[in-house]
Structure formats: C-alpha cells, structure tokens
C-alpha cells in the first residue's frame, strides 16, 4: 500500500475524469480528482498529505499540471518533503498518457524531535507512463534515474554523515489486457551499483545490482480496484476506532478473495561484498543470490499452490586473521546452494482467508492473524494438500548436504501429516581433518557433533569419500523413524 501511495503522489495521481467534458470543465475535474485522491491518500499508512498549490491548465490536446509544495506527514512524526511536480496529461483510449514529467532532484526526510535527517537525490533521465482511471494506478511506467544517493545526517554534536551511493535506478510497469476482466501485469525495479561506508569506520559494503521483478496473471481490474478501495476505507475506519466498520470491511475484502489467478515475485542480488574494518578483516563476497516466491489459484481449478525457491552461488568468506566462529563460518559456509519448497493442492478459500488474516495483522488493523486451524487442517486434508521439499543442495568448501522430502496433510494422523524424506551428507572427514585449525574448545564441540552425525547416518563409500544417508519416515501413528529406527530411541528418549 505504501508503494501505491508514493508512486501516485509522484506523478499523475487520481486522474479519474470523463473525456467528454469541455477543456475548462475537464481541467477543473482533473484538479478536483487529484485533490480528492491526495486527500484519500491521507488514510494510508497513518499519513497526512498536503500541498501548497495545484493548477491544471488546458494546452491544446493535453493538460499541464503543476503541483507545488507536496508533503507527507506521518502520525509517528516522520515528515517527507516531496517538493514540486509538473507533468502533462493526455486523454487517450480511456486512459491518461503522462508525459513531460519534471520532479525534484531531492526528497528530504525528517522526524519531529530528532536531529537526524535524510535526503534522497537523483538525476532524472526519463519518466513517462499511462494512468488507468479504472485501477487508479499506472498501467505502464518507465522511470530512469542516475546518480541516486541517500545521505543520512545524524545531526547533533557529532554531525556525522553517511552517504550511500545507489547508482542507477529503473522502474518499469507493463500491462497486457487480454480482456476487460483479465489483465496481465509485469513490473521491475533495478538498482545499482551500490556503495556504502559506515561513518564509524566499521565496514564497507558494495552491491553490483538489486533486481526486483513482479508479474501478476489474469488480474480482474474491477475486483482489484474494489479491494484496494476497501483497504483504504479499512485504514480510515481503524484510525477512527470504528470497529463495526473495520469488521464489515475485513469481511468484504476476504469475500472478494484472490483478484488474480497468480503472481510471481523475485529478488536477485548480485556481486555483493562486505569488508569488516575490524582486526579480523572479515571479507564476505556473494556472486549472486535469488529469492523467488510464486502462488497460483486459477479460476478454472479447485486448488491453489505456492512455491518458494532460494538459490545462489559464488560465496566467499575469508579474512586476514579469522578465529572462532568466523573461522568456522569460513570452513562450513556453503559456496553454492539451492532450495525449492512447494505447497500443493491447497484449498482455495481457506488459503485465501489465511493470507488475508496475515495481511490484516501486517497493516495493523488487528494484533495477530486469527486462524481457524481445525477448519484449515480439515480442508487441507480433504484436498490432499502436500508439502514438498523438491530440492535441497548445500555445497561448501568441505562438506555438502542434499535432500528431498514430501508430506501429505492428514488431520487423522498423530502429527497432522504423513510422509518422509532423505538427506545425504558428504565431506565429514574433510571437516574432521580441518578441526585442528580451530580453538581447542571448538574442536571438542564440533568433533562431538561429527561423531553424533556419523552415528545417526548410514555410511557408504562413494567417489573416494564417505556419504552418510538419513532416511526419515513419518507414519500415521506419529512415531518418526530414521533409517528404520525409532527416532526417540536414537536420541536417547
């Protein structure tokens, strides 16, 4: 919700006006619509939005908009000076093409009663887009900035300053309209290279690039708009302590359910390095890491699914004089990893209701999610919901861990699920041989853990080393076994 507010405030907010009005009438309606939209935005994130003046002037086929002195004040004391804006609006095919955008080169942040301030600065290369009156958002957007920097001024006696150089920033949104009730949306934001040094001299961090990509499949725009308007009203009702209205809006939002068939979001971070300026001189490097989350609940299907994957490679952990835990991390930290987890055959309604409960708690309209666990478990059991560890692969300089697992929800079972999995662990002898480089106390601790792991596993000589296999089984009676032996007995219980 915060991203919707900030984007809308920067350019083209609330351009909901009919195209058949005269030039002067339409200019007035554009002005009133923007004013109304900014007023409505005050209900989001406990923020109050204000400005010094707003003018909309007909200029041939377009309308020139000037919005000066835009500010956001949050109830928690944060003040954001967004400055002056200018842009043109051209009605076209039911939408509004935004062009000739001029935005401030700096946005300032402060907090009431605190000396610390911050500035976000950039050089604008290009900003253009298409505003959807239906969605009250951008259907298309292309924004490119260079020399993006964040400056934090501590103020007070020290008056220390930290400058974070963020390189180039790009924001792109595109919409493919399959039909009036089915839109596909894609968006991305890229940032980098980043460089920051701690003003206390504790370390230096560099990041080559951060890339965030989002796609939404078969969005119903009318349902989406109705849900977003309900969320805005919900925030206002919560602020007014109108509990009856809050409950009514929560029920409405939940009833709307999923407004799209699915979404995918990924975050990729590349060429990361961090150097600790302390005596150990710890250096952390990561070539690339990606986190991907997706969910789908197609209208034509009776169930939903969710995927989570996390993978990366090229990790290095080193230092000039490592000891203790840092030394152990350098030995065991995986240089490459891959994790893929799937939730399959999820009951649609119960899954959507649970997600909405998390959302309500996240935005602060209730303290915590209110889950009806018995009903959720029963529905998952009837749907045959599955939790699948598709891939687990951790490869380190000395040891490697691989695994797969699958569990099926069964409310009648002792543990609520039945299933099993297999883990394989290799390289323990290499870890054992390297223990001599660790402090004696840590040698004993890690050595004991290695003996324990070896004792639990089933050994097999492979590729010149020993691979230990761990087969887990969870039957309906809840008595977990490892390699055919009761887990409790193996652990001495």
C-alpha positions as CSV (number, residue, x, y, z in Angstrom):
1,X,0.0,0.0,0.0
2,X,2.9,2.4,0.7
3,X,4.2,1.9,-2.8
4,X,0.9,2.8,-4.3
5,X,0.8,5.9,-2.3
6,X,4.3,7.1,-3.2
7,X,4.0,6.4,-6.9
8,X,0.6,8.0,-7.1
9,X,1.9,11.1,-5.2
10,X,4.9,11.5,-7.5
11,X,3.1,11.6,-10.9
12,X,-0.4,11.6,-12.1
13,X,-2.4,10.6,-9.1
14,X,-6.2,10.2,-9.3
15,X,-6.8,11.2,-12.9
16,X,-10.4,9.9,-12.9
17,X,-12.2,12.3,-15.3
18,X,-14.7,11.8,-18.1
19,X,-13.3,12.6,-21.6
20,X,-16.5,14.3,-22.9
21,X,-16.2,17.4,-20.8
22,X,-15.1,20.7,-22.2
23,X,-11.5,21.8,-21.8
24,X,-12.1,24.1,-18.9
25,X,-14.5,21.6,-17.2
26,X,-12.2,18.8,-17.7
27,X,-9.3,20.8,-16.3
28,X,-11.4,21.5,-13.2
29,X,-12.3,17.9,-12.8
30,X,-8.7,16.8,-13.2
31,X,-7.8,19.3,-10.4
32,X,-10.6,18.1,-8.2
33,X,-9.8,14.4,-8.8
34,X,-6.1,14.9,-7.9
35,X,-7.1,16.9,-4.8
36,X,-9.6,14.2,-3.8
37,X,-7.1,11.4,-4.4
38,X,-4.4,13.1,-2.3
39,X,-7.0,13.6,0.5
40,X,-8.0,9.9,0.3
41,X,-4.3,9.0,0.5
42,X,-4.2,10.6,3.9
43,X,-5.9,7.4,5.2
44,X,-3.0,5.2,4.1
45,X,-0.1,4.4,6.4
46,X,-1.4,7.0,9.0
47,X,-0.2,9.7,6.7
48,X,-1.5,13.2,6.0
49,X,-0.8,14.5,2.5
50,X,-0.8,18.2,1.8
51,X,0.4,20.7,-0.8
52,X,0.8,24.5,-1.3
53,X,-1.0,24.9,-4.7
54,X,-2.3,22.8,-7.6
55,X,-3.1,24.1,-11.1
56,X,-4.3,22.4,-14.2
57,X,-4.2,24.3,-17.5
58,X,-5.6,23.3,-20.9
59,X,-2.8,23.3,-23.6
60,X,-4.2,22.0,-26.9
61,X,-4.8,18.3,-26.6
62,X,-3.1,18.0,-23.3
63,X,-3.5,19.4,-19.8
64,X,-0.5,20.9,-18.0
65,X,-0.4,20.0,-14.2
66,X,1.7,21.8,-11.6
67,X,1.7,20.5,-8.0
68,X,3.8,22.6,-5.6
69,X,4.9,22.0,-2.0
70,X,3.8,18.4,-1.8
71,X,4.4,17.0,1.7
72,X,3.6,13.8,3.7
73,X,3.4,13.8,7.5
74,X,3.0,10.5,9.3
75,X,1.4,10.3,12.7
76,X,4.7,8.7,14.0
77,X,6.5,12.0,13.4
78,X,8.1,11.3,10.0
79,X,8.0,14.3,7.6
80,X,8.6,13.9,3.9
81,X,9.2,17.0,1.8
82,X,8.3,15.8,-1.8
83,X,8.7,19.2,-3.4
84,X,7.3,20.5,-6.7
85,X,6.0,18.5,-9.7
86,X,4.9,19.2,-13.2
87,X,3.6,16.9,-15.9
88,X,1.2,16.8,-18.9
89,X,-2.0,14.7,-19.1
90,X,-3.4,13.5,-22.5
91,X,-6.7,11.6,-22.6
92,X,-6.3,8.6,-24.9
93,X,-8.5,5.4,-25.3
94,X,-10.0,5.8,-21.9
95,X,-6.6,6.2,-20.2
96,X,-4.3,9.1,-19.5
97,X,-0.9,9.4,-21.0
98,X,1.5,11.1,-18.7
99,X,4.5,13.0,-20.2
100,X,6.8,16.0,-19.8
101,X,7.4,14.9,-16.2
102,X,9.5,17.2,-14.0
103,X,10.2,16.0,-10.5
104,X,12.5,17.3,-7.7
105,X,16.2,16.3,-7.7
106,X,15.9,15.7,-4.0
107,X,13.4,14.4,-1.5
108,X,14.0,15.2,2.2
109,X,13.1,13.2,5.3
110,X,13.0,14.3,8.9
111,X,11.5,13.3,12.2
112,X,9.8,15.5,14.7
113,X,12.0,16.0,17.8
114,X,15.0,14.3,16.3
115,X,18.2,15.8,14.8
116,X,18.7,13.1,12.2
117,X,17.6,13.9,8.7
118,X,18.0,12.1,5.3
119,X,17.9,13.1,1.7
120,X,17.2,11.0,-1.4
121,X,18.7,12.6,-4.5
122,X,18.9,11.6,-8.2
123,X,19.3,12.8,-11.8
124,X,16.2,12.1,-13.9
125,X,16.8,10.6,-17.3
126,X,13.2,9.9,-18.3
127,X,9.7,9.4,-16.8
128,X,6.6,8.6,-18.8
129,X,3.6,6.4,-18.3
130,X,-0.1,5.6,-18.8
131,X,-2.5,6.1,-16.0
132,X,-5.6,3.8,-15.7
133,X,-8.7,5.5,-14.4
134,X,-10.1,2.1,-13.6
135,X,-7.2,0.8,-11.5
136,X,-6.2,4.3,-10.2
137,X,-2.7,3.1,-10.9
138,X,-0.2,3.1,-13.7
139,X,-0.8,0.5,-16.5
140,X,2.6,1.5,-18.0
141,X,5.5,3.3,-16.5
142,X,9.1,3.9,-17.5
143,X,11.2,5.8,-15.0
144,X,15.0,6.0,-15.2
145,X,17.3,7.9,-12.8
146,X,21.0,8.1,-12.4
147,X,23.4,9.1,-9.6
148,X,20.9,8.0,-7.0
149,X,22.2,8.7,-3.5
150,X,20.9,8.6,0.1
151,X,22.5,10.9,2.6
152,X,21.9,10.4,6.3
153,X,22.8,13.3,8.6
154,X,23.0,12.4,12.2
155,X,22.9,16.0,13.4
156,X,23.6,16.9,17.0
157,X,27.1,17.3,18.3
158,X,28.7,14.6,16.1
159,X,27.0,15.8,12.9
160,X,28.2,12.6,11.2
161,X,27.1,11.9,7.7
162,X,26.7,8.6,5.8
163,X,26.4,8.7,2.1
164,X,25.0,5.6,0.2
165,X,25.7,5.7,-3.5
166,X,23.0,3.6,-5.2
167,X,24.0,4.0,-8.9
168,X,21.2,3.9,-11.5
169,X,17.5,3.1,-10.8
170,X,14.9,2.0,-13.2
171,X,11.2,1.3,-12.6
172,X,9.1,-0.3,-15.4
173,X,5.5,-1.4,-15.5
174,X,3.7,-3.0,-18.4
175,X,0.1,-4.3,-18.8
176,X,-1.3,-6.7,-21.3
177,X,-5.1,-6.5,-21.5
178,X,-6.4,-9.9,-22.5
179,X,-9.9,-8.9,-21.9
180,X,-11.8,-6.3,-19.8
181,X,-11.7,-8.8,-16.9
182,X,-8.3,-10.3,-17.4
183,X,-5.1,-8.2,-17.3
184,X,-1.5,-9.5,-17.1
185,X,0.9,-7.1,-15.3
186,X,4.7,-7.1,-15.3
187,X,6.9,-4.8,-13.3
188,X,10.6,-4.5,-12.3
189,X,12.9,-2.3,-10.3
190,X,16.6,-2.3,-10.7
191,X,19.2,-0.5,-8.6
192,X,23.0,-0.4,-8.6
193,X,25.8,-0.4,-8.2
194,X,25.6,0.4,-4.5
195,X,28.4,1.5,-2.2
196,X,28.3,2.5,1.4
197,X,30.8,3.1,4.2
198,X,29.9,3.1,7.8
199,X,30.7,6.6,9.3
200,X,32.2,4.9,12.3
201,X,34.6,3.1,10.1
202,X,33.2,-0.4,10.9
203,X,32.9,-1.6,7.3
204,X,32.4,-1.1,3.6
205,X,29.6,-2.8,1.5
206,X,29.2,-2.9,-2.2
207,X,26.4,-4.5,-4.3
208,X,26.6,-4.7,-8.0
209,X,22.8,-4.8,-8.7
210,X,19.5,-5.4,-7.0
211,X,16.7,-6.6,-9.3
212,X,13.1,-7.0,-8.2
213,X,10.6,-8.5,-10.7
214,X,6.9,-9.0,-10.2
215,X,4.3,-10.5,-12.5
216,X,0.5,-10.8,-12.0
217,X,-1.5,-13.2,-14.1
218,X,-5.1,-12.7,-15.1
219,X,-5.9,-9.8,-12.8
220,X,-9.6,-8.8,-12.6
221,X,-9.2,-5.0,-12.6
222,X,-12.6,-4.2,-11.3
223,X,-12.3,-6.6,-8.3
224,X,-8.8,-5.3,-7.7
225,X,-10.0,-1.7,-7.6
226,X,-12.8,-2.7,-5.2
227,X,-10.4,-4.5,-2.9
228,X,-7.9,-1.6,-2.9
229,X,-10.7,0.9,-2.1
230,X,-11.9,-1.3,0.7
231,X,-8.3,-1.4,2.1
232,X,-8.2,2.4,2.0
233,X,-11.5,2.6,3.8
234,X,-10.3,-0.1,6.3
235,X,-7.3,2.1,7.2
236,X,-9.6,5.1,7.8
237,X,-12.1,3.0,9.9
238,X,-9.3,1.6,12.0
239,X,-7.9,5.1,12.6
240,X,-11.4,6.3,13.7
241,X,-11.7,3.2,16.0
242,X,-14.9,2.2,14.2
243,X,-14.7,-1.5,15.0
244,X,-18.0,-2.3,13.4
245,X,-16.9,-0.8,10.1
246,X,-13.5,-2.4,10.4
247,X,-15.2,-5.8,10.7
248,X,-17.5,-5.1,7.8
249,X,-14.6,-4.1,5.5
250,X,-12.5,-7.1,6.6
251,X,-15.4,-9.4,5.7
252,X,-15.8,-7.6,2.3
253,X,-12.1,-7.9,1.5
254,X,-12.0,-11.6,2.4
255,X,-15.1,-12.3,0.4
256,X,-13.5,-10.8,-2.7
257,X,-10.7,-13.4,-2.3
258,X,-8.0,-13.6,-4.9
259,X,-8.3,-10.9,-7.5
260,X,-5.9,-12.6,-9.9
261,X,-5.0,-16.2,-10.9
262,X,-1.5,-15.9,-9.7
263,X,1.6,-13.9,-9.1
264,X,5.4,-14.3,-9.1
265,X,7.9,-12.1,-7.3
266,X,11.7,-12.5,-7.3
267,X,14.6,-10.6,-5.8
268,X,18.1,-11.0,-7.2
269,X,21.2,-9.6,-5.6
270,X,24.5,-9.9,-7.4
271,X,28.2,-9.1,-6.8
272,X,27.9,-8.4,-3.1
273,X,31.0,-7.7,-1.0
274,X,31.4,-6.6,2.6
275,X,34.7,-5.9,4.4
276,X,34.9,-5.5,8.1
277,X,37.3,-2.8,9.1
278,X,38.0,-4.6,12.4
279,X,41.1,-6.5,13.3
280,X,39.9,-9.8,11.8
281,X,39.4,-8.1,8.4
282,X,36.4,-10.3,7.6
283,X,35.5,-10.3,3.9
284,X,32.2,-11.6,2.6
285,X,31.5,-12.0,-1.1
286,X,28.5,-13.3,-2.9
287,X,28.3,-13.6,-6.7
288,X,24.6,-14.0,-6.9
289,X,21.5,-14.9,-4.8
290,X,17.9,-15.1,-5.8
291,X,14.7,-15.5,-3.8
292,X,11.6,-16.3,-5.8
293,X,8.0,-16.6,-4.4
294,X,5.0,-17.6,-6.5
295,X,1.4,-18.5,-5.9
296,X,-1.4,-19.5,-8.3
297,X,-5.1,-20.2,-7.9
298,X,-6.5,-20.4,-11.4
299,X,-10.3,-19.7,-11.6
300,X,-10.7,-23.0,-13.5
301,X,-9.1,-25.1,-10.8
302,X,-10.3,-26.1,-7.4
303,X,-7.0,-25.8,-5.6
304,X,-4.1,-23.4,-5.2
305,X,-0.3,-23.8,-5.0
306,X,2.7,-21.9,-3.7
307,X,6.4,-22.1,-4.5
308,X,9.4,-20.8,-2.7
309,X,12.9,-21.1,-4.1
310,X,16.2,-19.7,-2.9
311,X,19.5,-20.2,-4.7
312,X,22.9,-18.6,-5.0
313,X,26.5,-19.2,-5.8
314,X,30.0,-17.8,-5.5
315,X,30.0,-17.2,-1.8
316,X,33.4,-16.5,-0.2
317,X,34.0,-15.9,3.5
318,X,37.6,-15.0,4.4
319,X,39.7,-12.7,6.4
320,X,43.2,-11.7,7.5
321,X,43.1,-13.2,10.9
322,X,40.0,-15.3,11.4
323,X,39.4,-17.2,14.6
324,X,36.5,-18.7,16.5
325,X,33.1,-18.5,14.8
326,X,34.4,-16.5,11.9
327,X,36.9,-19.3,11.2
328,X,34.2,-21.9,11.5
329,X,32.0,-20.0,9.1
330,X,34.8,-19.8,6.5
331,X,35.1,-23.6,6.7
332,X,31.5,-24.5,6.5
333,X,29.6,-21.7,4.8
334,X,28.0,-23.1,1.6
335,X,29.6,-21.6,-1.5
336,X,26.5,-22.6,-3.6
337,X,23.0,-23.5,-2.6
338,X,19.6,-24.3,-3.9
339,X,16.3,-24.7,-2.1
340,X,12.9,-25.3,-3.6
341,X,9.8,-25.8,-1.4
342,X,6.3,-26.4,-2.8
343,X,2.8,-26.3,-1.2
344,X,0.5,-28.2,-3.5
345,X,-3.3,-28.9,-3.6
346,X,-4.2,-26.1,-1.2
347,X,-7.9,-25.4,-0.6
348,X,-8.6,-22.1,-2.3
349,X,-10.9,-20.4,0.2
350,X,-9.1,-21.4,3.3
351,X,-5.7,-20.4,1.9
352,X,-7.0,-17.0,0.7
353,X,-8.7,-16.4,4.1
354,X,-5.5,-17.3,5.9
355,X,-3.4,-14.9,3.7
356,X,-5.9,-12.1,4.4
357,X,-5.6,-12.7,8.1
358,X,-1.8,-12.2,7.8
359,X,-2.4,-9.0,5.7
360,X,-4.7,-7.6,8.3
361,X,-2.2,-8.2,11.0
362,X,0.7,-6.8,8.9
363,X,-1.1,-3.5,8.2
364,X,-2.0,-3.1,11.9
365,X,-5.8,-3.4,11.9
366,X,-5.6,-6.4,14.2
367,X,-2.9,-7.6,16.6
368,X,-2.3,-11.0,15.1
369,X,-3.8,-13.4,12.4
370,X,-7.0,-15.2,13.6
371,X,-6.5,-18.6,12.1
372,X,-9.2,-21.3,12.4
373,X,-6.7,-24.1,12.5
374,X,-9.1,-27.0,12.8
375,X,-11.1,-25.9,9.8
376,X,-7.9,-25.2,7.8
377,X,-6.4,-28.6,8.6
378,X,-9.7,-30.4,7.8
379,X,-9.9,-28.6,4.4
380,X,-6.3,-29.3,3.6
381,X,-6.9,-33.0,4.5
382,X,-9.9,-33.2,2.2
383,X,-7.9,-31.6,-0.6
384,X,-4.9,-33.9,-0.1
385,X,-2.5,-30.9,0.4
386,X,1.2,-31.6,0.1
387,X,4.3,-30.1,1.4
388,X,7.2,-31.0,-0.9
389,X,10.9,-30.2,-0.5
390,X,11.7,-30.5,-4.1
391,X,15.4,-29.6,-3.8
392,X,17.9,-29.0,-1.0
393,X,21.5,-28.7,-2.1
394,X,24.2,-27.0,0.0
395,X,27.8,-27.3,-1.3
396,X,30.6,-25.9,0.8
397,X,34.3,-25.9,0.6
398,X,34.5,-29.1,2.8
399,X,31.0,-30.7,3.1
400,X,27.8,-31.0,1.1
401,X,24.2,-31.6,2.1
402,X,21.4,-32.8,-0.3
403,X,17.8,-33.7,0.4
404,X,14.3,-34.3,-0.7
405,X,11.1,-34.7,1.3
406,X,7.3,-34.9,0.9
407,X,4.5,-34.8,3.4
408,X,0.7,-35.1,2.9
409,X,-1.7,-33.4,5.3
410,X,-3.7,-35.9,7.3
411,X,-5.8,-34.5,10.1
412,X,-6.5,-38.0,11.4
413,X,-2.8,-38.8,11.9
414,X,-1.0,-38.2,15.2
415,X,1.2,-35.4,13.8
416,X,-1.3,-34.0,11.3
417,X,0.7,-35.3,8.3
418,X,2.4,-38.4,6.9
419,X,5.4,-38.6,4.7
420,X,9.2,-38.9,4.6
421,X,12.4,-37.7,3.2
422,X,16.1,-38.4,2.5
423,X,19.2,-36.4,3.4
424,X,22.7,-37.2,2.2
425,X,25.8,-35.6,3.9
426,X,29.3,-35.9,2.5
427,X,32.7,-34.4,3.4
428,X,32.5,-35.0,7.1
429,X,36.1,-36.5,7.0
430,X,37.3,-33.2,5.5
431,X,35.7,-31.2,8.2
432,X,37.2,-33.6,10.8
433,X,40.7,-33.1,9.3
434,X,40.3,-29.3,9.4
435,X,39.4,-29.2,13.1
436,X,43.0,-28.8,14.2
437,X,42.9,-25.2,12.9
438,X,40.1,-24.3,15.4
439,X,40.4,-23.3,19.1
440,X,40.5,-26.4,21.3
441,X,37.1,-25.8,22.9
442,X,35.5,-25.5,19.5
443,X,37.4,-28.6,18.3
444,X,35.8,-30.7,21.0
445,X,32.3,-29.2,20.4
446,X,32.4,-29.7,16.6
447,X,34.1,-33.1,16.9
448,X,31.3,-34.3,19.2
449,X,28.7,-33.2,16.7
450,X,30.5,-35.0,13.9
451,X,30.6,-38.3,15.9
452,X,26.8,-37.8,16.5
453,X,26.1,-37.2,12.8
454,X,28.1,-40.2,11.7
455,X,26.4,-42.4,14.2
456,X,22.9,-41.5,13.0
457,X,23.7,-41.9,9.3
458,X,24.0,-44.9,7.1
459,X,27.6,-44.8,5.6
460,X,28.5,-45.6,2.0
461,X,31.9,-45.2,0.3
462,X,31.5,-43.1,-2.9
463,X,33.9,-41.1,-5.1
464,X,36.7,-41.6,-2.7
465,X,34.8,-40.4,0.4
466,X,32.1,-41.5,2.7
467,X,28.5,-40.4,2.2
468,X,26.0,-40.6,5.1
469,X,22.4,-41.2,4.3
470,X,19.5,-40.3,6.6
471,X,16.0,-41.7,5.6
472,X,13.2,-40.2,7.6
473,X,9.7,-41.7,7.8
474,X,6.6,-40.2,9.5
475,X,3.7,-42.7,9.6
476,X,0.2,-42.0,10.8
477,X,1.0,-43.0,14.4
478,X,3.5,-40.2,14.6
479,X,6.4,-42.4,15.5
480,X,9.2,-40.8,13.4
481,X,11.9,-43.2,12.3
482,X,15.4,-42.6,11.0
483,X,16.9,-45.3,8.8
484,X,14.2,-47.7,10.1
485,X,15.0,-47.0,13.8
486,X,12.7,-45.1,16.2
487,X,13.9,-41.5,16.4
488,X,13.2,-41.3,20.1
489,X,15.4,-44.3,20.9
490,X,18.3,-42.9,18.7
491,X,18.1,-39.6,20.7
492,X,18.1,-41.4,24.0
493,X,14.4,-40.5,24.8
